[in-house]
Amino acid sequence: MNWEDECYLLSKKKFRENANIIDIFTKKKGKIVGIVYGGNSRKIRNYLQISNKLFVVNNTKNENKIGYLKTELIKPISPIYFDDKQRTCALVSLSSLLNSLMPESQPHKGVYELLEKFIENLEHDNWIILYIYFELNLIKQLGYDTNLNEFSSSKNLNDLEKVTIDGVKYEVPTFLIKEIVPKNLDKYIIKKSLMFTRNIMLNNFFLPNNIQFPRSRVILENYFN
Protein backbone atom coordinates (compact mmCIF):
# COMPACT_ATOMS: atom_id res chain seq x y z
CA MET A 1 0.00 0.00 0.00
CA ASN A 2 1.63 3.19 -1.21
CA TRP A 3 0.52 6.75 -0.61
CA GLU A 4 1.91 10.25 -0.12
CA ASP A 5 0.73 13.12 2.04
CA GLU A 6 1.73 16.20 4.02
CA CYS A 7 2.03 15.92 7.79
CA TYR A 8 3.39 17.23 11.06
CA LEU A 9 5.92 15.27 13.09
CA LEU A 10 4.50 14.31 16.50
CA SER A 11 7.27 12.13 17.93
CA LYS A 12 10.37 10.16 17.03
CA LYS A 13 12.55 7.52 18.64
CA LYS A 14 15.70 5.75 17.55
CA PHE A 15 15.24 2.38 15.86
CA ARG A 16 18.30 0.24 15.33
CA GLU A 17 21.51 1.99 14.38
CA ASN A 18 20.46 4.40 11.66
CA ALA A 19 16.66 4.57 11.63
CA ASN A 20 13.81 6.23 13.49
CA ILE A 21 10.27 5.24 14.27
CA ILE A 22 8.14 8.35 13.91
CA ASP A 23 4.55 9.30 14.64
CA ILE A 24 3.07 11.77 12.18
CA PHE A 25 -0.28 13.47 11.83
CA THR A 26 -1.19 13.54 8.16
CA LYS A 27 -3.79 15.58 6.33
CA LYS A 28 -5.53 12.66 4.61
CA LYS A 29 -4.65 9.58 6.68
CA GLY A 30 -4.68 10.86 10.26
CA LYS A 31 -2.05 9.62 12.70
CA ILE A 32 0.45 7.20 11.20
CA VAL A 33 3.46 5.33 12.58
CA GLY A 34 6.36 4.53 10.26
CA ILE A 35 10.05 3.77 9.99
CA VAL A 36 12.47 6.27 8.47
CA TYR A 37 15.69 4.61 7.36
CA GLY A 38 18.64 6.95 7.51
CA GLY A 39 16.77 8.99 10.08
CA ASN A 40 19.91 9.50 12.14
CA SER A 41 21.94 10.83 9.23
CA ARG A 42 22.89 14.48 9.52
CA LYS A 43 20.70 15.52 6.59
CA ILE A 44 17.48 13.88 7.81
CA ARG A 45 18.12 14.35 11.53
CA ASN A 46 18.31 18.11 11.07
CA TYR A 47 14.71 18.37 9.92
CA LEU A 48 13.13 15.49 11.85
CA GLN A 49 12.18 17.93 14.60
CA ILE A 50 8.91 17.79 16.54
CA SER A 51 6.14 19.86 14.87
CA ASN A 52 8.00 20.38 11.57
CA LYS A 53 5.83 20.06 8.47
CA LEU A 54 6.91 17.22 6.20
CA PHE A 55 6.05 15.56 2.92
CA VAL A 56 6.01 11.76 3.29
CA VAL A 57 5.81 8.80 0.95
CA ASN A 58 4.61 5.58 2.58
CA ASN A 59 5.54 2.15 1.29
CA THR A 60 4.25 -1.04 2.89
CA LYS A 61 3.46 -4.53 1.60
CA ASN A 62 0.95 -5.34 4.32
CA GLU A 63 -1.62 -2.98 5.83
CA ASN A 64 -1.19 -4.68 9.22
CA LYS A 65 2.54 -3.99 9.39
CA ILE A 66 4.39 -0.77 10.03
CA GLY A 67 5.28 1.10 6.86
CA TYR A 68 8.48 2.66 5.60
CA LEU A 69 8.45 6.42 5.16
CA LYS A 70 10.50 8.64 2.92
CA THR A 71 10.46 12.20 4.20
CA GLU A 72 11.14 15.69 2.90
CA LEU A 73 10.90 18.99 4.72
CA ILE A 74 8.05 21.28 3.67
CA LYS A 75 8.36 23.91 6.37
CA PRO A 76 10.54 24.18 9.49
CA ILE A 77 8.41 25.08 12.50
CA SER A 78 10.35 24.23 15.64
CA PRO A 79 13.65 25.94 14.64
CA ILE A 80 11.84 29.29 14.46
CA TYR A 81 11.20 29.09 18.22
CA PHE A 82 14.37 27.38 19.48
CA ASP A 83 15.17 30.50 21.54
CA ASP A 84 11.66 30.73 22.98
CA LYS A 85 11.18 28.09 25.68
CA GLN A 86 7.47 28.69 26.16
CA ARG A 87 6.51 28.50 22.50
CA THR A 88 8.78 25.48 22.01
CA CYS A 89 7.10 23.80 24.95
CA ALA A 90 3.68 24.57 23.46
CA LEU A 91 4.66 22.86 20.19
CA VAL A 92 5.90 19.78 22.02
CA SER A 93 2.80 19.81 24.21
CA LEU A 94 0.27 19.89 21.38
CA SER A 95 2.27 17.27 19.48
CA SER A 96 2.23 15.01 22.54
CA LEU A 97 -1.50 15.54 23.07
CA LEU A 98 -2.27 14.64 19.46
CA ASN A 99 0.01 11.63 19.65
CA SER A 100 -1.79 10.42 22.79
CA LEU A 101 -5.37 11.18 21.76
CA MET A 102 -5.67 10.71 18.01
CA PRO A 103 -6.59 7.19 16.84
CA GLU A 104 -4.29 5.63 14.27
CA SER A 105 -5.12 5.68 10.56
CA GLN A 106 -8.32 7.66 10.99
CA PRO A 107 -8.46 10.94 9.02
CA HIS A 108 -9.55 13.99 10.97
CA LYS A 109 -9.66 17.08 8.80
CA GLY A 110 -11.05 19.27 11.58
CA VAL A 111 -8.17 18.59 13.97
CA TYR A 112 -5.61 19.00 11.18
CA GLU A 113 -7.05 22.43 10.36
CA LEU A 114 -6.96 23.39 14.05
CA LEU A 115 -3.28 22.47 14.20
CA GLU A 116 -2.43 24.41 11.05
CA LYS A 117 -4.29 27.49 12.23
CA PHE A 118 -2.57 27.52 15.62
CA ILE A 119 0.90 27.10 14.12
CA GLU A 120 0.20 29.96 11.70
CA ASN A 121 -0.73 32.21 14.65
CA LEU A 122 2.00 31.13 17.06
CA GLU A 123 3.99 34.29 16.40
CA HIS A 124 1.21 36.50 17.81
CA ASP A 125 1.62 38.08 21.24
CA ASN A 126 -1.50 36.35 22.59
CA TRP A 127 -0.35 32.91 21.38
CA ILE A 128 -0.99 31.25 24.75
CA ILE A 129 -4.66 32.32 24.63
CA LEU A 130 -4.87 30.83 21.14
CA TYR A 131 -3.26 27.67 22.51
CA ILE A 132 -5.96 27.43 25.19
CA TYR A 133 -8.61 27.69 22.47
CA PHE A 134 -6.73 25.04 20.47
CA GLU A 135 -7.11 22.62 23.37
CA LEU A 136 -10.75 23.52 23.93
CA ASN A 137 -11.56 23.00 20.25
CA LEU A 138 -9.53 19.78 20.16
CA ILE A 139 -11.66 18.46 23.03
CA LYS A 140 -14.78 19.30 21.04
CA GLN A 141 -13.42 17.72 17.85
CA LEU A 142 -12.74 14.53 19.79
CA GLY A 143 -16.40 14.30 20.72
CA TYR A 144 -16.74 16.04 24.09
CA ASP A 145 -18.46 19.43 24.16
CA THR A 146 -18.15 21.44 27.36
CA ASN A 147 -21.13 23.57 26.24
CA LEU A 148 -19.71 26.67 27.91
CA ASN A 149 -22.08 28.81 25.85
CA GLU A 150 -24.91 27.51 28.04
CA PHE A 151 -23.50 29.46 30.98
CA SER A 152 -23.69 33.21 31.38
CA SER A 153 -21.42 35.65 33.17
CA SER A 154 -21.49 39.35 33.96
CA LYS A 155 -17.93 39.33 35.28
CA ASN A 156 -14.89 40.77 33.51
CA LEU A 157 -12.46 38.69 31.48
CA ASN A 158 -9.97 38.28 34.31
CA ASP A 159 -12.52 36.62 36.60
CA LEU A 160 -13.61 33.03 37.17
CA GLU A 161 -16.97 31.31 37.21
CA LYS A 162 -17.76 28.11 39.08
CA VAL A 163 -19.69 25.74 36.82
CA THR A 164 -20.73 22.11 36.88
CA ILE A 165 -20.21 20.01 33.75
CA ASP A 166 -21.52 16.43 33.76
CA GLY A 167 -21.60 16.46 37.55
CA VAL A 168 -18.02 17.72 37.95
CA LYS A 169 -17.27 21.18 39.33
CA TYR A 170 -14.79 23.39 37.49
CA GLU A 171 -13.47 26.94 37.72
CA VAL A 172 -13.80 28.45 34.25
CA PRO A 173 -12.32 31.80 33.17
CA THR A 174 -14.99 34.24 32.04
CA PHE A 175 -13.40 34.87 28.63
CA LEU A 176 -13.97 31.21 27.70
CA ILE A 177 -17.64 31.41 28.64
CA LYS A 178 -18.04 34.62 26.62
CA GLU A 179 -16.03 33.10 23.73
CA ILE A 180 -13.74 36.13 23.51
CA VAL A 181 -10.10 36.08 22.41
CA PRO A 182 -8.45 38.90 24.41
CA LYS A 183 -5.12 40.45 23.49
CA ASN A 184 -3.74 39.70 26.95
CA LEU A 185 -4.73 38.19 30.29
CA ASP A 186 -3.40 37.99 33.83
CA LYS A 187 -0.93 35.13 34.27
CA TYR A 188 -3.21 33.74 36.99
CA ILE A 189 -6.15 33.47 34.57
CA ILE A 190 -3.94 31.81 31.95
CA LYS A 191 -2.92 29.26 34.57
CA LYS A 192 -6.55 28.67 35.52
CA SER A 193 -7.49 28.26 31.86
CA LEU A 194 -4.81 25.63 31.34
CA MET A 195 -5.94 23.86 34.51
CA PHE A 196 -9.51 23.80 33.23
CA THR A 197 -8.67 22.26 29.85
CA ARG A 198 -6.22 19.83 31.51
CA ASN A 199 -8.89 18.63 33.93
CA ILE A 200 -11.43 18.22 31.12
CA MET A 201 -8.93 16.11 29.15
CA LEU A 202 -7.97 14.07 32.21
CA ASN A 203 -11.55 13.34 33.23
CA ASN A 204 -12.81 12.47 29.76
CA PHE A 205 -9.88 10.98 27.85
CA PHE A 206 -6.75 10.20 29.82
CA LEU A 207 -8.03 8.69 33.07
CA PRO A 208 -10.87 6.59 31.56
CA ASN A 209 -8.45 5.10 29.02
CA ASN A 210 -5.49 4.78 31.41
CA ILE A 211 -3.31 7.05 29.23
CA GLN A 212 -0.41 8.96 30.76
CA PHE A 213 -0.82 12.72 30.57
CA PRO A 214 2.07 14.37 28.63
CA ARG A 215 4.82 15.80 30.81
CA SER A 216 5.41 18.57 28.28
CA ARG A 217 1.86 19.81 28.88
CA VAL A 218 2.51 19.99 32.63
CA ILE A 219 5.71 21.93 32.00
CA LEU A 220 3.84 24.42 29.80
CA GLU A 221 1.30 25.02 32.54
CA ASN A 222 4.06 25.58 35.09
CA TYR A 223 5.43 28.50 33.08
CA PHE A 224 2.41 30.47 34.29
CA ASN A 225 2.74 29.85 38.04
Contacts in CASP RR format, 6 or more apart in sequence:
PFRMAT RR
TARGET T0000
AUTHOR 0000-0000-0000
METHOD contacts of the structure
MODEL  1
MNWEDECYLLSKKKFRENANIIDIFTKKKGKIVGIVYGGNSRKIRNYLQI
SNKLFVVNNTKNENKIGYLKTELIKPISPIYFDDKQRTCALVSLSSLLNS
LMPESQPHKGVYELLEKFIENLEHDNWIILYIYFELNLIKQLGYDTNLNE
FSSSKNLNDLEKVTIDGVKYEVPTFLIKEIVPKNLDKYIIKKSLMFTRNI
MLNNFFLPNNIQFPRSRVILENYFN
1 58 0 8 1.000
1 60 0 8 1.000
1 61 0 8 1.000
1 63 0 8 1.000
2 57 0 8 1.000
2 58 0 8 1.000
2 59 0 8 1.000
2 60 0 8 1.000
3 28 0 8 1.000
3 29 0 8 1.000
3 57 0 8 1.000
3 58 0 8 1.000
4 55 0 8 1.000
4 56 0 8 1.000
4 57 0 8 1.000
4 58 0 8 1.000
5 26 0 8 1.000
5 27 0 8 1.000
5 28 0 8 1.000
5 29 0 8 1.000
5 55 0 8 1.000
5 56 0 8 1.000
5 58 0 8 1.000
6 26 0 8 1.000
6 27 0 8 1.000
6 53 0 8 1.000
6 54 0 8 1.000
6 55 0 8 1.000
6 56 0 8 1.000
6 74 0 8 1.000
7 24 0 8 1.000
7 25 0 8 1.000
7 26 0 8 1.000
7 27 0 8 1.000
7 32 0 8 1.000
7 53 0 8 1.000
7 54 0 8 1.000
7 55 0 8 1.000
7 56 0 8 1.000
8 24 0 8 1.000
8 25 0 8 1.000
8 51 0 8 1.000
8 52 0 8 1.000
8 53 0 8 1.000
8 54 0 8 1.000
8 77 0 8 1.000
8 95 0 8 1.000
8 115 0 8 1.000
8 119 0 8 1.000
9 22 0 8 1.000
9 23 0 8 1.000
9 24 0 8 1.000
9 48 0 8 1.000
9 49 0 8 1.000
9 50 0 8 1.000
9 51 0 8 1.000
9 52 0 8 1.000
9 54 0 8 1.000
9 95 0 8 1.000
10 22 0 8 1.000
10 23 0 8 1.000
10 24 0 8 1.000
10 25 0 8 1.000
10 31 0 8 1.000
10 50 0 8 1.000
10 95 0 8 1.000
10 96 0 8 1.000
10 98 0 8 1.000
10 99 0 8 1.000
11 22 0 8 1.000
11 23 0 8 1.000
11 50 0 8 1.000
11 95 0 8 1.000
11 96 0 8 1.000
11 99 0 8 1.000
12 20 0 8 1.000
12 21 0 8 1.000
12 22 0 8 1.000
12 23 0 8 1.000
12 36 0 8 1.000
12 48 0 8 1.000
12 50 0 8 1.000
13 20 0 8 1.000
13 21 0 8 1.000
13 22 0 8 1.000
14 20 0 8 1.000
14 40 0 8 1.000
15 21 0 8 1.000
15 35 0 8 1.000
17 40 0 8 1.000
18 37 0 8 1.000
18 38 0 8 1.000
18 39 0 8 1.000
18 40 0 8 1.000
18 41 0 8 1.000
19 35 0 8 1.000
19 36 0 8 1.000
19 37 0 8 1.000
19 38 0 8 1.000
19 39 0 8 1.000
19 40 0 8 1.000
20 35 0 8 1.000
20 36 0 8 1.000
20 38 0 8 1.000
20 39 0 8 1.000
20 40 0 8 1.000
20 48 0 8 1.000
21 33 0 8 1.000
21 34 0 8 1.000
21 35 0 8 1.000
21 36 0 8 1.000
21 66 0 8 1.000
22 33 0 8 1.000
22 34 0 8 1.000
22 35 0 8 1.000
22 36 0 8 1.000
22 48 0 8 1.000
22 69 0 8 1.000
22 71 0 8 1.000
23 31 0 8 1.000
23 32 0 8 1.000
23 33 0 8 1.000
23 34 0 8 1.000
23 99 0 8 1.000
24 31 0 8 1.000
24 32 0 8 1.000
24 33 0 8 1.000
24 34 0 8 1.000
24 54 0 8 1.000
24 56 0 8 1.000
24 69 0 8 1.000
25 31 0 8 1.000
25 32 0 8 1.000
25 98 0 8 1.000
25 99 0 8 1.000
25 102 0 8 1.000
25 111 0 8 1.000
25 112 0 8 1.000
25 115 0 8 1.000
26 32 0 8 1.000
26 56 0 8 1.000
26 107 0 8 1.000
26 112 0 8 1.000
27 109 0 8 1.000
27 112 0 8 1.000
28 107 0 8 1.000
29 105 0 8 1.000
29 107 0 8 1.000
30 102 0 8 1.000
30 104 0 8 1.000
30 105 0 8 1.000
30 106 0 8 1.000
30 107 0 8 1.000
30 108 0 8 1.000
30 112 0 8 1.000
31 98 0 8 1.000
31 99 0 8 1.000
31 102 0 8 1.000
31 103 0 8 1.000
31 104 0 8 1.000
31 105 0 8 1.000
31 106 0 8 1.000
32 56 0 8 1.000
32 58 0 8 1.000
32 69 0 8 1.000
32 104 0 8 1.000
32 105 0 8 1.000
33 66 0 8 1.000
33 67 0 8 1.000
33 104 0 8 1.000
34 58 0 8 1.000
34 66 0 8 1.000
34 67 0 8 1.000
34 68 0 8 1.000
34 69 0 8 1.000
35 66 0 8 1.000
35 67 0 8 1.000
35 68 0 8 1.000
35 69 0 8 1.000
36 44 0 8 1.000
36 48 0 8 1.000
36 68 0 8 1.000
36 69 0 8 1.000
36 70 0 8 1.000
36 71 0 8 1.000
37 68 0 8 1.000
38 44 0 8 1.000
39 45 0 8 1.000
39 48 0 8 1.000
44 71 0 8 1.000
47 54 0 8 1.000
47 71 0 8 1.000
47 73 0 8 1.000
47 76 0 8 1.000
48 71 0 8 1.000
49 76 0 8 1.000
49 77 0 8 1.000
49 78 0 8 1.000
49 79 0 8 1.000
50 78 0 8 1.000
50 91 0 8 1.000
50 92 0 8 1.000
50 95 0 8 1.000
51 77 0 8 1.000
51 78 0 8 1.000
51 91 0 8 1.000
51 92 0 8 1.000
51 94 0 8 1.000
51 95 0 8 1.000
51 119 0 8 1.000
52 73 0 8 1.000
52 75 0 8 1.000
52 76 0 8 1.000
52 77 0 8 1.000
52 78 0 8 1.000
52 79 0 8 1.000
53 73 0 8 1.000
53 74 0 8 1.000
53 75 0 8 1.000
53 76 0 8 1.000
53 77 0 8 1.000
54 71 0 8 1.000
54 72 0 8 1.000
54 73 0 8 1.000
54 74 0 8 1.000
55 71 0 8 1.000
55 72 0 8 1.000
55 73 0 8 1.000
55 74 0 8 1.000
56 69 0 8 1.000
56 70 0 8 1.000
56 71 0 8 1.000
56 72 0 8 1.000
57 69 0 8 1.000
57 70 0 8 1.000
58 67 0 8 1.000
58 68 0 8 1.000
58 69 0 8 1.000
59 67 0 8 1.000
59 68 0 8 1.000
59 69 0 8 1.000
59 70 0 8 1.000
60 66 0 8 1.000
60 67 0 8 1.000
60 68 0 8 1.000
77 91 0 8 1.000
77 119 0 8 1.000
78 88 0 8 1.000
78 91 0 8 1.000
81 87 0 8 1.000
81 88 0 8 1.000
81 91 0 8 1.000
81 122 0 8 1.000
82 88 0 8 1.000
85 223 0 8 1.000
86 128 0 8 1.000
86 220 0 8 1.000
86 223 0 8 1.000
87 122 0 8 1.000
87 127 0 8 1.000
89 216 0 8 1.000
89 219 0 8 1.000
89 220 0 8 1.000
89 223 0 8 1.000
90 122 0 8 1.000
90 127 0 8 1.000
90 128 0 8 1.000
90 131 0 8 1.000
90 220 0 8 1.000
91 119 0 8 1.000
91 122 0 8 1.000
92 216 0 8 1.000
93 214 0 8 1.000
93 216 0 8 1.000
93 217 0 8 1.000
93 219 0 8 1.000
93 220 0 8 1.000
94 115 0 8 1.000
94 118 0 8 1.000
94 131 0 8 1.000
94 134 0 8 1.000
94 135 0 8 1.000
96 214 0 8 1.000
96 215 0 8 1.000
96 216 0 8 1.000
96 217 0 8 1.000
97 135 0 8 1.000
97 138 0 8 1.000
97 201 0 8 1.000
97 214 0 8 1.000
97 217 0 8 1.000
98 111 0 8 1.000
98 115 0 8 1.000
98 138 0 8 1.000
100 206 0 8 1.000
100 211 0 8 1.000
100 212 0 8 1.000
100 213 0 8 1.000
100 214 0 8 1.000
101 138 0 8 1.000
101 142 0 8 1.000
101 201 0 8 1.000
101 205 0 8 1.000
101 211 0 8 1.000
102 108 0 8 1.000
102 111 0 8 1.000
108 141 0 8 1.000
110 141 0 8 1.000
111 138 0 8 1.000
111 141 0 8 1.000
111 142 0 8 1.000
114 134 0 8 1.000
114 137 0 8 1.000
114 138 0 8 1.000
114 141 0 8 1.000
115 134 0 8 1.000
118 130 0 8 1.000
118 131 0 8 1.000
118 134 0 8 1.000
121 127 0 8 1.000
121 130 0 8 1.000
122 130 0 8 1.000
124 130 0 8 1.000
125 183 0 8 1.000
125 184 0 8 1.000
126 181 0 8 1.000
126 182 0 8 1.000
126 183 0 8 1.000
126 184 0 8 1.000
128 190 0 8 1.000
128 224 0 8 1.000
129 175 0 8 1.000
129 181 0 8 1.000
129 182 0 8 1.000
129 184 0 8 1.000
129 185 0 8 1.000
129 190 0 8 1.000
129 193 0 8 1.000
130 181 0 8 1.000
131 220 0 8 1.000
132 176 0 8 1.000
132 190 0 8 1.000
132 193 0 8 1.000
132 194 0 8 1.000
132 197 0 8 1.000
133 181 0 8 1.000
135 194 0 8 1.000
135 197 0 8 1.000
135 201 0 8 1.000
136 146 0 8 1.000
136 176 0 8 1.000
136 197 0 8 1.000
139 145 0 8 1.000
139 146 0 8 1.000
139 197 0 8 1.000
139 200 0 8 1.000
139 201 0 8 1.000
139 204 0 8 1.000
140 146 0 8 1.000
142 205 0 8 1.000
144 200 0 8 1.000
144 204 0 8 1.000
144 205 0 8 1.000
146 165 0 8 1.000
146 200 0 8 1.000
147 165 0 8 1.000
148 163 0 8 1.000
148 172 0 8 1.000
148 176 0 8 1.000
148 177 0 8 1.000
148 179 0 8 1.000
149 177 0 8 1.000
149 179 0 8 1.000
151 161 0 8 1.000
151 163 0 8 1.000
151 172 0 8 1.000
151 177 0 8 1.000
152 177 0 8 1.000
153 159 0 8 1.000
153 161 0 8 1.000
153 174 0 8 1.000
153 177 0 8 1.000
153 178 0 8 1.000
155 161 0 8 1.000
155 174 0 8 1.000
156 174 0 8 1.000
157 173 0 8 1.000
157 174 0 8 1.000
157 175 0 8 1.000
157 178 0 8 1.000
157 180 0 8 1.000
157 182 0 8 1.000
157 185 0 8 1.000
157 189 0 8 1.000
158 173 0 8 1.000
158 174 0 8 1.000
158 185 0 8 1.000
158 186 0 8 1.000
158 188 0 8 1.000
158 189 0 8 1.000
159 173 0 8 1.000
159 174 0 8 1.000
160 171 0 8 1.000
160 172 0 8 1.000
160 173 0 8 1.000
160 174 0 8 1.000
160 189 0 8 1.000
160 192 0 8 1.000
161 171 0 8 1.000
161 172 0 8 1.000
161 173 0 8 1.000
161 174 0 8 1.000
161 177 0 8 1.000
162 169 0 8 1.000
162 170 0 8 1.000
162 171 0 8 1.000
162 172 0 8 1.000
163 169 0 8 1.000
163 170 0 8 1.000
163 172 0 8 1.000
163 177 0 8 1.000
164 170 0 8 1.000
165 200 0 8 1.000
168 199 0 8 1.000
168 203 0 8 1.000
170 196 0 8 1.000
170 199 0 8 1.000
170 200 0 8 1.000
171 192 0 8 1.000
171 195 0 8 1.000
171 196 0 8 1.000
172 196 0 8 1.000
173 185 0 8 1.000
173 189 0 8 1.000
173 192 0 8 1.000
173 193 0 8 1.000
173 196 0 8 1.000
175 181 0 8 1.000
175 182 0 8 1.000
175 185 0 8 1.000
175 189 0 8 1.000
175 193 0 8 1.000
176 193 0 8 1.000
176 196 0 8 1.000
185 193 0 8 1.000
187 224 0 8 1.000
188 224 0 8 1.000
190 224 0 8 1.000
191 221 0 8 1.000
191 224 0 8 1.000
191 225 0 8 1.000
194 220 0 8 1.000
194 221 0 8 1.000
194 224 0 8 1.000
195 221 0 8 1.000
198 213 0 8 1.000
198 217 0 8 1.000
198 221 0 8 1.000
201 213 0 8 1.000
202 213 0 8 1.000
205 211 0 8 1.000
206 212 0 8 1.000
206 213 0 8 1.000
END
